[in-house]
């Protein structure tokens, strides 16, 4: 059994990762700021609370990081008292966050100077699959590193995709999320425009559900027409951040992204209207505000 560390176990995805690593019998150390209410079950299952990131790094072979984005990952790894402050040669850091590829590349170089390996391995699917151990994971690393990590990844991932060398994982994740948010944004807009044009969006859903445009994301957005706004548990502000990272990636390569810019603007408008801390499905509520459409049934 491996000696593991986890940064981000209080998060919706990180908690499920930690729970499944413990269930597989691995020794797991956690860093927790403040109270332990959100990880009490993990501590009861055998996880140990570690006082600092540097201490966590000193006692682990592999550490999983699952935080919001690149600023948080940078702070965890190279910030004052961060993981590198206590890291020993041979430590492997696995970044399961959705991060910017350029930031990941810089961190990977810094880690290499201390003989520490940084692997980008962002996640797909939802917190429910995280708890069930059925996530998708997109890994960017050398084959030999994946061979070492795969038994650990299989503890919480149903599908492990080796998408390329170092850095490829975060690139693929941004492409995935850009396409996904394009579907969500276009669906919300189509519902609003269609309703204002005199079409019942429910009829549109019936037709599209039998055709090639249908998808789980489309169905999650369709549930808003019945008043269900939590079928896609992904915070709108996080989606906006991910598409912003995608745009940065394209810009840094000197490439245009017209659709990406439009999707980001739609998410930014929804956030400005006050829906940022709600789920992506609230794009439909934002469209109601923008267009005057009546889409989500309102409780009395």
C-alpha positions, 0 to 999 in steps of 0.5 A, spaced: 500 500 500 502 506 498 503 512 502 499 518 499 497 525 500 491 529 498 490 536 498 483 539 497 479 533 500 474 538 503 472 539 495 466 536 492 471 532 487 477 531 492 472 528 497 470 522 493 478 521 491 480 521 498 474 516 500 476 511 495 483 511 496 482 510 503 477 504 501 483 501 497 487 500 503 492 506 502 495 510 508 492 517 506 494 524 509 490 530 509 491 538 510 485 541 512 484 548 514 480 550 520 474 545 522 474 538 520 467 537 519 467 536 511 472 530 512 470 527 519 468 521 515 475 520 512 479 521 518 474 516 521 476 511 516 483 512 517 486 518 514 491 522 518 490 530 519 497 533 517 499 540 520 502 543 513 503 542 506 511 541 507 510 535 512 505 532 508 510 532 502 515 529 507 511 523 508 508 521 502 510 518 495 504 520 491 500 527 493 493 528 489 492 535 488 484 537 487 483 545 488 480 550 484 485 552 479 492 554 477 493 560 482 491 555 488 495 549 485 501 554 484 500 556 492 500 549 494 506 547 490 511 553 490 508 558 495 511 559 502 511 552 506 508 549 500 509 542 498 516 543 495 519 545 501 518 538 504 519 534 498 524 528 497 526 526 491 522 521 487 515 524 490 510 525 484 505 530 485 498 529 481 494 535 479 487 533 478 485 540 478 483 544 471 489 548 470 492 552 465 497 549 461 502 554 461 502 554 469 503 547 469 509 547 464 512 552 469 511 548 475 513 542 472 520 545 470 521 547 478 519 541 480 524 537 476 529 541 479 528 537 486 527 531 482 519 531 483 515 529 478 508 533 476 503 530 472 497 533 470 491 529 471 484 533 470 478 529 472 471 528 468 464 527 470 461 529 477 461 529 484 457 523 484 461 519 480 467 521 484 464 518 491 462 512 487 469 511 484 467 512 477 470 518 474 474 519 468 481 522 468 485 525 463 493 523 464 499 527 461 505 524 462 510 519 460 508 512 459 513 509 465 510 514 470 503 512 468 504 505 469 506 507 476 500 511 477 495 507 474 493 502 480 492 508 484 488 512 479 483 506 478 481 507 485 477 513 483 477 513 476 472 508 471 476 510 465 483 512 465 485 516 458 493 517 457 492 523 452 499 524 451 506 527 454 506 532 460 501 537 459 497 534 454 492 532 460 490 539 462 490 541 454 485 536 453 481 538 459 480 545 457 478 542 450 473 538 453 470 543 457 470 548 452 465 543 448 461 542 453 460 549 455 458 551 448 453 546 448 450 548 455 450 556 452 447 554 445 442 550 449 440 556 454 440 561 448 435 556 443 430 555 449 429 563 450 429 565 442 425 559 441 420 561 446 420 568 444 418 566 437 412 562 439 415 555 440 414 551 446 421 549 448 419 542 451 417 540 443 424 542 441 427 537 447 422 532 444 424 532 437 432 533 439 432 528 444 431 523 438 436 526 434 444 526 433 444 533 437 442 529 443 447 528 449 447 528 457 449 535 457 443 537 453 438 533 457 441 536 463 439 543 460 432 540 458 431 539 465 430 546 467 424 546 463 421 542 469 424 546 474 430 542 475 436 546 476 441 542 480 442 536 475 449 538 472 453 540 479 458 544 476 458 551 478 457 557 473 463 561 475 468 555 475 465 554 468 467 561 466 474 560 469 475 554 465 473 557 458 477 563 460 483 558 461 481 555 454 482 562 451 488 564 454 491 557 451 489 559 444 491 566 445 498 564 447 498 560 441 496 566 436 490 562 434 483 565 434 477 562 438 471 566 436 466 561 439 470 560 445 470 568 446 462 568 445 461 562 450 466 566 455 461 572 454 455 568 455 458 565 462 460 572 464 454 575 463 450 570 467 455 571 472 454 579 472 447 577 473 448 574 479 448 566 477 456 565 478 455 561 484 449 557 482 450 551 477 451 552 469 444 550 468 442 557 471 444 559 464 437 558 462 435 563 468 440 568 465 437 568 458 430 569 461 433 575 464 436 577 458 430 576 453 424 576 457 422 569 456 419 564 461 422 558 461 423 555 468 417 554 472 417 558 478 414 555 485 408 559 488 
